[in-house]
Amino acid sequence: MRAGDVVILSQACPTLPARRLVTSRRKKVQRDRSQSAAPSTELRATEDSGGAAVESPFVPQNQAWKIVAISVAIFVVAHLALMIGLTTPDKINFDEVHYVPAAKQLLEPGVPNPLLNPMHPPLAKQFMALSIRAFGDNSLGWRYPSVVFGALAIVAMYLCGLALFAAQGPALATALLTFLNQMVFVQSRIAMLDIYTLAFDLLGVAAFIHGIRKQKPEIAFALAGLAFGLATACKWSGLFPLGVCIAIVAVIRLMQGWRTSFADANADDWYQPDRWPEFRYYHFAVCLVLVPALAYYVTYIPLYGLSIGDFIEAQRRIFVENSGSHPPHPYMSSWPSWPLLMRPIWFQFDKLADDRFQAIVFLGNPLILWPALVALGICLRDWIVRRRADAFLILAFYLGPWLAWAALPRTIGFIYYYLPSATIATLALVYAFTQGERAPPRWMLWTFVAAASFGFVAMLPISVASLGTSMETYRRLMIFQSWI
């Protein structure tokens, strides 16, 4: 049979296990791959299944201490960088007008009535409320939790890179590109909900990717479910990556139920017929349904106690508020335009003097996000032609949160809805430079990171309000009329 052909076992051979069709081929792949230096394709036989199945390791063995140390270092550095000029402007900025008053209301005794900002769940606003209590009702109190969760999002992307590529270099490059992408940087310095949702979602994605290649994924999937539940408790769009995970598990289980196997199967395939031999439907229900639902429900207890009626009414209000029609907004944009960066959002543009302005634009680094579209095409090619699991996962977590907006009845959209997919797109870039079929020398990845940093630095005058900008700089950076 040709490469890519699929064999579906017929009912005429019910005694022939599907895994026997691929075992001999897989053993050969193990021998071949053991001689390879590529960290992402290192293989090991699992004792749980008698050596028949192989899985790519999340990280090299006995290096947990190193991962923790690097994660802490990334968090500290990102946290300090995001703090620079955080308190400027020292007034309510853009959509902070919705969330800061709602957070302050949560500090009042008793159950707020009427509840401010009922169109979103409470968790992110609860974090803001704790910060306001600790640091005061000022710009530091409003925005500091965003810094914390922005740094956590960068750490989570490092873990995603480690889970996909099983090597420190690509994982660190992923974290750097996430920071230089500008979207996470800007969103981490304003009191809005999206950075909270992003951080929890990315932690969930990292846990899911870790678990999907394990023969016993229950713990990893439960941690993913917990993270996705907390993401949804910040904003309902946090459900999108959870939906991707559910769809992936469902498709794999369906194909296994059909006793499907690739004719030339290998350990890099996105689908393995003998994956998760002891993972049952009740494990799935607990990890990816019950755990997220409980995590979401618990966040409402400080508001309504254990009242199920109040909880259900809150969900009804969220649905009504988000599904209704909305008036046009000058910065609104449609989902097909987001990857092209056609319409940014100006969080601030204030004149300070004759030729001095404070400006904050949410746009994204074009030197990262435009090349990422080519990298996503490489992932698509490698998934179709080579059935690469890492390429498949990148595409799934990029397309799912983006295309979900096309299916929603919402009448208004903004480019910051693209934040999760734009962040995942950095994984596609690292994949193209390190894992693709025609991957260039490794030094080119770091050359690209250095080039991307020029775009980040060039945009700092319109990303950090405290730096200020001139009209000349503003005009030089506005490449397209739609950016104004």
Legacy VTK file of the C-alpha trace (Angstrom):
# vtk DataFile Version 3.0
C-alpha trace
ASCII
DATASET POLYDATA
POINTS 484 float
0.000 0.000 0.000
1.038 3.557 -0.539
2.061 5.928 2.274
-0.992 7.416 3.900
-3.315 4.511 3.030
-5.623 3.487 5.828
-6.604 -0.053 6.694
-9.939 -0.596 8.451
-10.220 -4.077 9.901
-13.328 -5.814 8.635
-15.724 -7.805 10.701
-14.473 -10.892 8.847
-11.303 -10.838 10.979
-12.590 -10.034 14.457
-9.803 -11.902 16.161
-7.006 -9.899 14.569
-6.052 -6.997 16.892
-5.504 -3.694 15.141
-2.203 -3.110 16.882
-0.626 -6.186 15.256
-0.738 -4.469 11.881
1.616 -1.785 13.049
3.747 -3.459 15.721
6.482 -4.723 13.442
6.618 -1.433 11.588
6.700 0.462 14.886
9.579 -1.668 16.202
11.540 -0.830 13.075
10.752 2.870 13.557
11.944 2.602 17.149
15.289 1.219 16.025
15.647 3.900 13.347
14.551 6.775 15.559
16.793 5.761 18.446
19.725 6.789 16.280
18.250 10.217 15.570
19.404 13.324 17.411
16.051 15.106 17.121
14.699 15.464 20.683
11.057 15.634 19.610
11.144 12.138 18.153
12.926 10.302 20.922
10.928 7.150 21.630
10.533 4.766 24.503
8.484 1.628 24.864
5.902 1.693 27.604
5.828 -1.130 30.078
2.087 -0.623 30.558
1.246 -2.085 27.155
3.894 -4.755 26.971
6.226 -2.689 24.810
3.782 -2.473 21.889
3.187 1.254 22.096
5.633 4.109 22.074
5.235 7.686 23.134
7.236 10.846 22.756
8.479 12.049 26.149
7.219 15.315 27.608
10.708 16.088 28.872
13.900 14.116 29.411
13.737 12.014 32.544
14.931 13.368 35.917
14.909 16.989 34.783
11.857 18.251 36.648
14.039 20.472 38.840
15.522 22.095 35.753
12.090 22.759 34.257
10.859 24.313 37.489
13.957 26.507 37.751
13.650 27.700 34.152
9.909 28.322 34.574
10.540 30.425 37.677
13.282 32.369 35.882
10.996 33.041 32.894
8.229 34.201 35.227
10.500 36.564 37.157
12.055 38.131 34.044
8.706 38.483 32.264
7.075 39.861 35.405
9.745 42.546 35.804
9.618 43.493 32.113
5.843 43.786 32.127
5.937 46.025 35.213
7.866 48.804 33.451
5.595 51.817 33.074
2.580 49.806 34.208
0.909 52.662 36.084
0.790 54.929 33.019
-1.830 56.082 32.283
-2.936 56.612 35.865
-6.584 56.699 34.842
-9.169 54.187 33.632
-8.131 53.087 30.152
-10.289 51.607 27.353
-12.355 48.589 28.581
-11.083 48.992 32.115
-14.197 51.123 32.458
-16.228 47.892 32.536
-14.048 45.679 34.712
-12.473 47.907 37.348
-15.823 49.123 38.777
-17.086 45.528 38.716
-14.006 44.385 40.635
-14.375 47.155 43.220
-18.026 46.202 43.683
-16.946 42.714 44.768
-15.169 44.278 47.755
-18.456 45.607 49.112
-20.193 43.584 51.850
-23.074 41.370 50.843
-24.219 40.251 47.419
-23.966 43.125 44.881
-27.316 44.083 43.404
-27.442 44.982 40.615
-24.247 43.217 39.624
-21.944 45.258 37.411
-20.640 43.650 34.226
-23.001 40.635 34.355
-21.957 39.559 30.849
-18.792 37.821 32.111
-18.045 35.289 34.890
-16.433 36.559 38.099
-12.989 34.952 38.483
-10.802 37.541 36.733
-12.667 40.354 38.463
-12.136 38.568 41.800
-8.383 38.617 41.175
-8.603 42.334 40.377
-10.574 42.905 43.590
-7.885 41.179 45.683
-5.215 43.336 44.027
-7.182 46.532 44.674
-7.526 45.528 48.314
-3.762 44.919 48.521
-2.416 47.864 46.481
-5.247 50.364 46.588
-7.755 51.778 44.130
-5.165 52.962 41.628
-3.610 51.932 38.352
-1.216 49.506 40.062
-4.054 47.824 41.924
-6.141 47.521 38.763
-3.424 46.150 36.487
-0.995 44.176 38.618
-2.876 40.836 38.336
-2.710 41.170 34.546
1.087 41.300 34.846
1.097 38.126 36.937
-1.091 36.252 34.481
0.812 37.611 31.496
4.020 36.193 32.951
2.201 32.911 33.620
1.054 32.837 29.986
4.671 33.094 28.823
5.666 30.286 31.211
2.763 28.220 29.875
4.014 28.688 26.318
7.434 27.490 27.416
5.735 24.353 28.790
3.756 23.952 25.555
6.989 24.133 23.578
8.606 21.604 25.888
5.624 19.268 25.560
5.683 19.451 21.758
9.390 19.539 21.004
10.960 17.886 24.091
13.972 20.209 23.926
14.912 23.301 25.897
16.077 25.392 22.929
12.794 25.354 20.987
10.824 25.745 24.228
12.789 28.854 25.221
12.411 30.266 21.702
8.647 29.748 22.030
8.592 31.760 25.270
10.674 34.559 23.744
8.497 34.821 20.640
5.397 34.899 22.843
6.790 37.917 24.678
7.975 39.616 21.473
4.625 38.998 19.798
3.414 42.271 21.386
-0.129 40.995 21.900
0.604 39.280 25.217
2.800 42.218 26.242
0.081 44.822 25.699
-2.771 42.738 27.078
-0.746 42.010 30.235
-0.670 45.712 31.093
-4.369 46.562 31.095
-7.160 45.530 33.467
-9.155 43.394 31.026
-10.188 39.736 31.239
-8.439 38.211 28.241
-4.971 37.694 29.729
-6.436 35.704 32.633
-8.332 33.478 30.220
-5.249 33.064 28.037
-2.950 32.026 30.895
-5.322 29.346 32.178
-6.038 28.089 28.647
-2.354 27.789 27.773
-1.654 25.883 30.986
-4.497 23.567 30.007
-3.099 23.133 26.495
0.346 22.280 27.923
-1.183 19.656 30.242
-3.273 18.163 27.442
-0.324 17.908 25.038
1.662 16.263 27.823
-1.115 13.766 28.433
-2.079 12.936 24.877
1.142 10.977 24.272
0.999 9.074 27.545
-0.622 5.665 27.869
-2.241 6.808 31.135
-3.337 10.398 30.496
-5.888 10.748 33.304
-3.898 13.035 35.618
-2.708 15.301 32.812
-6.207 15.509 31.326
-7.700 16.307 34.734
-5.199 19.140 35.200
-6.085 20.386 31.738
-9.773 20.245 32.624
-9.130 22.229 35.804
-7.257 24.928 33.895
-9.936 25.148 31.202
-12.654 25.435 33.849
-10.829 28.367 35.459
-10.284 29.964 32.050
-14.014 29.766 31.369
-14.668 31.296 34.793
-12.795 34.376 33.549
-14.485 34.570 30.149
-16.653 32.100 28.267
-14.259 32.049 25.323
-12.009 29.995 27.595
-14.220 27.061 26.560
-12.827 27.007 23.016
-9.571 25.103 23.742
-11.533 22.665 25.914
-13.794 22.041 22.940
-10.700 21.326 20.840
-9.500 18.767 23.406
-12.902 17.066 23.526
-13.007 16.906 19.730
-9.498 15.396 19.550
-10.299 12.684 22.107
-13.639 11.936 20.419
-12.070 11.559 16.965
-9.300 9.301 18.260
-11.774 7.121 20.147
-14.043 6.942 17.090
-11.184 5.798 14.877
-10.131 3.257 17.484
-13.716 2.015 17.618
-13.556 1.503 13.868
-10.282 -0.428 14.397
-8.460 1.965 12.064
-4.720 1.813 11.420
-2.331 3.576 9.046
-0.668 1.122 6.673
2.815 2.575 7.233
2.260 3.623 10.841
5.015 5.255 12.867
5.383 6.809 16.291
5.006 10.383 14.987
1.465 9.778 13.717
-1.199 12.015 15.261
-3.394 8.920 15.621
-2.283 5.712 17.311
-4.647 2.694 17.368
-3.302 1.434 20.711
-3.205 4.772 22.557
-4.746 4.984 26.054
-5.622 1.267 26.463
-7.106 1.830 29.936
-8.709 5.235 29.331
-12.473 4.761 29.640
-15.494 6.956 28.953
-15.861 7.748 32.651
-12.254 8.984 32.756
-13.131 11.286 29.860
-16.297 12.496 31.599
-14.485 13.233 34.848
-11.389 14.886 33.355
-12.887 16.988 30.567
-16.483 17.535 31.728
-16.902 17.189 35.494
-13.610 18.794 36.607
-14.034 21.905 34.393
-17.683 22.250 35.442
-16.838 22.030 39.157
-13.950 24.489 38.806
-16.279 26.918 37.053
-19.062 26.505 39.617
-16.769 27.014 42.618
-15.849 30.519 41.437
-19.467 31.580 41.955
-19.642 30.426 45.583
-18.215 33.721 46.962
-21.079 35.513 45.186
-24.087 33.246 45.671
-23.029 30.559 48.114
-24.412 27.176 47.063
-27.554 28.588 45.461
-28.110 26.671 42.221
-30.920 29.014 41.179
-28.737 32.120 41.363
-25.944 30.286 39.544
-28.263 29.279 36.688
-29.691 32.788 36.452
-26.150 34.200 36.187
-25.447 31.881 33.239
-28.678 32.935 31.551
-27.686 36.587 31.844
-24.226 35.923 30.407
-25.780 34.175 27.418
-28.340 36.910 26.803
-25.789 39.717 27.131
-23.332 38.092 24.724
-25.740 36.777 22.099
-27.671 40.012 21.592
-26.962 42.668 19.003
-24.372 45.338 19.746
-23.962 48.824 18.301
-21.080 49.375 15.861
-17.702 50.259 17.322
-14.920 52.196 15.546
-12.395 49.445 16.299
-14.586 46.466 15.454
-13.278 43.925 12.959
-14.325 40.543 11.572
-12.619 37.225 12.301
-11.169 36.664 8.773
-9.182 39.903 9.076
-7.463 39.121 12.384
-4.551 36.983 11.084
-3.707 39.749 8.604
-3.647 42.392 11.373
-5.933 44.636 9.367
-7.621 46.568 12.190
-5.837 47.203 15.514
-7.351 48.713 18.653
-6.045 51.920 20.165
-6.324 51.493 23.917
-4.983 55.015 24.359
-3.963 57.992 22.224
-3.675 61.196 24.280
-1.938 64.417 23.373
0.438 65.664 26.113
2.095 68.587 24.344
2.519 70.040 20.854
4.311 66.966 19.514
4.125 64.552 22.424
1.574 61.765 22.725
0.838 58.788 24.956
-0.244 55.814 22.886
-1.070 52.138 23.397
-2.074 50.030 20.413
-3.136 46.396 20.445
-1.843 45.075 17.151
0.713 42.297 17.359
4.216 42.134 15.933
3.941 41.856 12.126
7.461 40.350 11.943
6.100 37.396 13.919
2.438 37.048 12.999
2.748 37.392 9.225
5.532 34.780 8.902
3.503 32.596 11.273
0.894 32.204 8.542
3.533 30.551 6.340
4.599 28.372 9.270
0.993 27.268 9.775
0.950 26.239 6.120
4.024 24.088 6.784
2.210 22.499 9.730
-0.777 21.779 7.493
1.444 20.168 4.871
3.257 18.010 7.421
0.017 16.907 9.042
-1.495 15.863 5.700
1.625 14.375 4.112
3.495 13.015 7.142
0.662 12.803 9.713
2.855 14.602 12.274
1.271 14.723 15.722
2.979 17.995 16.698
1.818 19.705 13.502
-1.711 18.409 14.090
-1.862 19.722 17.665
-0.573 23.152 16.664
-3.199 23.437 13.925
-5.995 22.221 16.204
-5.263 24.721 18.972
-4.743 27.544 16.470
-7.829 26.975 14.332
-10.258 25.990 17.096
-10.219 29.226 19.175
-10.112 31.358 16.011
-12.812 29.693 13.889
-15.133 29.370 16.884
-15.870 33.085 16.482
-17.193 32.418 12.990
-19.875 30.126 14.410
-21.055 32.402 17.222
-24.129 34.634 16.857
-22.186 37.643 18.130
-22.593 40.723 15.932
-19.362 42.487 16.891
-15.735 41.367 17.103
-12.299 42.751 17.947
-8.767 41.683 17.147
-8.004 40.858 20.778
-10.345 37.859 20.355
-7.520 36.511 18.185
-5.083 36.576 21.141
-5.159 32.792 21.913
-4.616 31.757 18.286
-1.964 34.428 17.714
-0.098 33.115 20.743
-0.313 29.484 19.601
0.974 30.620 16.187
4.433 31.058 17.739
4.524 27.272 18.151
4.056 26.973 14.395
7.076 29.217 13.811
9.281 27.164 16.119
8.014 23.985 14.457
8.869 25.302 10.993
12.405 26.212 12.092
13.149 23.014 14.025
10.791 20.155 13.163
9.533 20.659 9.622
10.463 18.315 6.806
12.853 20.905 5.384
13.812 22.614 8.618
16.747 25.029 8.244
19.834 24.997 10.488
19.019 25.690 14.128
20.873 29.029 14.145
18.224 30.432 11.819
15.615 30.126 14.568
17.630 32.409 16.816
18.298 34.768 13.914
14.562 35.006 13.418
14.032 35.679 17.143
16.594 38.491 16.945
14.875 39.960 13.875
11.493 39.780 15.611
12.898 41.746 18.519
13.445 44.712 16.162
9.730 44.789 15.457
9.004 44.637 19.180
11.387 47.505 19.944
10.088 49.612 17.060
6.549 49.332 18.437
7.444 50.166 22.043
6.629 53.903 21.673
3.040 52.945 20.838
2.922 50.007 23.284
4.254 51.591 26.490
2.414 54.825 27.237
5.092 56.091 29.636
7.661 56.208 26.798
5.604 58.644 24.764
5.754 59.111 21.020
5.856 61.859 18.425
3.601 62.338 15.440
6.518 61.486 13.154
7.072 58.143 14.890
3.368 57.441 14.847
3.105 58.091 11.114
6.189 55.991 10.372
4.704 52.986 12.176
1.245 53.267 10.614
1.984 51.220 7.514
-1.647 50.897 6.452
-4.518 53.358 6.543
-6.656 50.818 8.428
-4.164 50.939 11.334
-4.994 54.589 12.056
LINES 1 485
484 0 1 2 3 4 5 6 7 8 9 10 11 12 13 14 15 16 17 18 19 20 21 22 23 24 25 26 27 28 29 30 31 32 33 34 35 36 37 38 39 40 41 42 43 44 45 46 47 48 49 50 51 52 53 54 55 56 57 58 59 60 61 62 63 64 65 66 67 68 69 70 71 72 73 74 75 76 77 78 79 80 81 82 83 84 85 86 87 88 89 90 91 92 93 94 95 96 97 98 99 100 101 102 103 104 105 106 107 108 109 110 111 112 113 114 115 116 117 118 119 120 121 122 123 124 125 126 127 128 129 130 131 132 133 134 135 136 137 138 139 140 141 142 143 144 145 146 147 148 149 150 151 152 153 154 155 156 157 158 159 160 161 162 163 164 165 166 167 168 169 170 171 172 173 174 175 176 177 178 179 180 181 182 183 184 185 186 187 188 189 190 191 192 193 194 195 196 197 198 199 200 201 202 203 204 205 206 207 208 209 210 211 212 213 214 215 216 217 218 219 220 221 222 223 224 225 226 227 228 229 230 231 232 233 234 235 236 237 238 239 240 241 242 243 244 245 246 247 248 249 250 251 252 253 254 255 256 257 258 259 260 261 262 263 264 265 266 267 268 269 270 271 272 273 274 275 276 277 278 279 280 281 282 283 284 285 286 287 288 289 290 291 292 293 294 295 296 297 298 299 300 301 302 303 304 305 306 307 308 309 310 311 312 313 314 315 316 317 318 319 320 321 322 323 324 325 326 327 328 329 330 331 332 333 334 335 336 337 338 339 340 341 342 343 344 345 346 347 348 349 350 351 352 353 354 355 356 357 358 359 360 361 362 363 364 365 366 367 368 369 370 371 372 373 374 375 376 377 378 379 380 381 382 383 384 385 386 387 388 389 390 391 392 393 394 395 396 397 398 399 400 401 402 403 404 405 406 407 408 409 410 411 412 413 414 415 416 417 418 419 420 421 422 423 424 425 426 427 428 429 430 431 432 433 434 435 436 437 438 439 440 441 442 443 444 445 446 447 448 449 450 451 452 453 454 455 456 457 458 459 460 461 462 463 464 465 466 467 468 469 470 471 472 473 474 475 476 477 478 479 480 481 482 483
